[in-house]
Amino acid sequence: MKLSELPHRTAATVESVDDQAPNDAIARRLRELGFVSGERVEVMAAGPVAAEPLLVQIGFTRFALRRSEAARVRVRTEVEA
């Protein structure tokens, strides 16, 4: 499932970050921020307008991501494992 589809307050594990083009700057930046395979991630909240941005916690750090950015991150929940 994609991170943008993950229900709020549901723990998941990052599987991968999808590149949409060769040398994708956004995907590379997400990996630099810690969205790498095996990391625990959770969607904490969503913004008031069109549920954007998403407040995402990875480790002890929180980030605000657009839904389009979160859709690049593939995750696996405990139930799927």
SULFEN-V598102 format. One record per residue. N is the residue number from 0. RES is the residue in three letters. D_CENTER is the distance of its C-alpha to the mean C-alpha in Angstrom with 1 decimal. Layout:
BEGIN
N,RES,D_CENTER + N,RES,D_CENTER
END
This chain:
BEGIN
0,MET,10.2 + 1,LYS,7.3 + 2,LEU,4.2 + 3,SER,6.6 + 4,GLU,9.3 + 5,LEU,8.6 + 6,PRO,11.6 + 7,HIS,11.7 + 8,ARG,12.7 + 9,THR,12.0 + 10,ALA,11.2 + 11,ALA,9.4 + 12,THR,9.5 + 13,VAL,7.5 + 14,GLU,10.1 + 15,SER,9.6 + 16,VAL,8.5 + 17,ASP,10.9 + 18,ASP,13.6 + 19,GLN,15.2 + 20,ALA,18.3 + 21,PRO,20.1 + 22,ASN,19.2 + 23,ASP,16.0 + 24,ALA,15.7 + 25,ILE,12.2 + 26,ALA,10.8 + 27,ARG,13.2 + 28,ARG,12.2 + 29,LEU,8.5 + 30,ARG,10.3 + 31,GLU,12.9 + 32,LEU,10.7 + 33,GLY,10.0 + 34,PHE,7.0 + 35,VAL,10.0 + 36,SER,11.4 + 37,GLY,12.4 + 38,GLU,10.4 + 39,ARG,9.9 + 40,VAL,6.9 + 41,GLU,7.8 + 42,VAL,7.7 + 43,MET,11.0 + 44,ALA,12.3 + 45,ALA,12.6 + 46,GLY,15.1 + 47,PRO,18.6 + 48,VAL,19.0 + 49,ALA,17.4 + 50,ALA,14.6 + 51,GLU,13.2 + 52,PRO,11.6 + 53,LEU,8.9 + 54,LEU,9.4 + 55,VAL,6.6 + 56,GLN,8.5 + 57,ILE,8.3 + 58,GLY,12.0 + 59,PHE,14.2 + 60,THR,12.4 + 61,ARG,10.8 + 62,PHE,9.3 + 63,ALA,9.8 + 64,LEU,7.8 + 65,ARG,9.6 + 66,ARG,8.9 + 67,SER,9.9 + 68,GLU,7.5 + 69,ALA,4.4 + 70,ALA,7.0 + 71,ARG,7.3 + 72,VAL,4.8 + 73,ARG,7.2 + 74,VAL,7.5 + 75,ARG,10.9 + 76,THR,12.2 + 77,GLU,15.5 + 78,VAL,17.5 + 79,GLU,16.5 + 80,ALA,17.5
END
